[in-house]
Amino acid sequence: YRSSRWRQVREIAPWGFLSAAVVTVASILWLRPFLARYPLYSALWGNGLSYTVLALGFACLIAWSLQEGTVCAWIFQRGWLRFLGKYSYGLYVLHVLVLSELVQPLRRMLLGATHNKAFAVVGAGLICIGTSIVAAYASYHLYEKHFLKLKHRFDYSRRALNHGSPDDAFTRSARVG
């Protein structure tokens, strides 16, 4: 039963991901004017259905990447993606700071130098991405990895994490009071 179910997932995964990508891109390009005229549909798509499509698409991407010998698995085994994965938390935290401080001044500077808006936008974006990666790398090596060395001091066993049910907390507070 399991092997036949996994076979079905392997067959569906690439098409599920590609379908979700097409629906997402189509909604950005063609559905936006329609949704602007109808707020109810806009709320339905923007606050719910779009996230469902993305979740299904990324679930299919994960299933596809777990299949050995596929293009997707090959892509996710690249060293530069593993590098970004190691520093992903720093990228997540620091990119907002970098963007908020650098993107507008860089765009203005590049636009003034080249008089090309597309170049200014792309150039500022690439510089901000590079700066975010450097900042995340520095943050990891100067700060984060030292805290990661401390994780062996904390007990993550099931017993240590089981603080009881909410009913137990109510019973304990009733005994104390």
Residue, then its C-alpha position, 0 to 999 in steps of 0.5 A: y500500500r505504501s509503495s503504491r501511494w508513494r508512487q502516486v505522490r512521485e508522479i503527481a509532485p512535479w505537476g502539482f508544483l508546476s501547476a501551483a506556480v502557473v496559478t500563482v503567476a497567472s493570478i499576479l499577471w491576469l487576475r489582479p485587475f479583476l480582483a481589484r474590482y471585486p473586493l470580496y473575491s480579492a479577500l477570498w483569494g488574497n487571504g485564503l486560497s492563494y496561501t492554499v495554492l502556495a502550500l500545496g505547491f511547496a508540499c509538491l516541491i518537497a516531495w519532488s525534491l526527495q526523489e533521487g535522480t530528479v532535476c529538483a533533487w539535483i538543484f537542491q543538492r547544490g553547494w550554494l543552496r546549502f550555504l544559504g541554508k546554513y545562514s538562512y536564519g540570519l538572512y531572514v532576520l537581517h534582510v529587512l534591516v538591509l532593505s530598509e536602510l539601503v534599497q532607496p539610497l542605492r536606487r537613487m544613486l544608480l538611477g542618477a548614474t545610469h538614468n535607467k530605472a530597470f538597472a537601478v532597481v535590479g542593481a539595488g536589489l542585487i547589492c542588497i542581497g549580497t549585503s544581506i548574505v555578508a551580514a548573515y555570514a558575519s552574524y552566524h560566525l560572530y554571534e549565532k554559532h556561539f549560542l548553538k554550542l550551548k544547546h547541549r546544556f538544555d534537556y529536550s527530552r519528552r519528559a522535560l517538555n511535558h508540562g502537563s495539560p491545561d487541566d493540571a495547571f488549573t488543579r495546581s493553581a487551585r491547590v496553591g490558592 
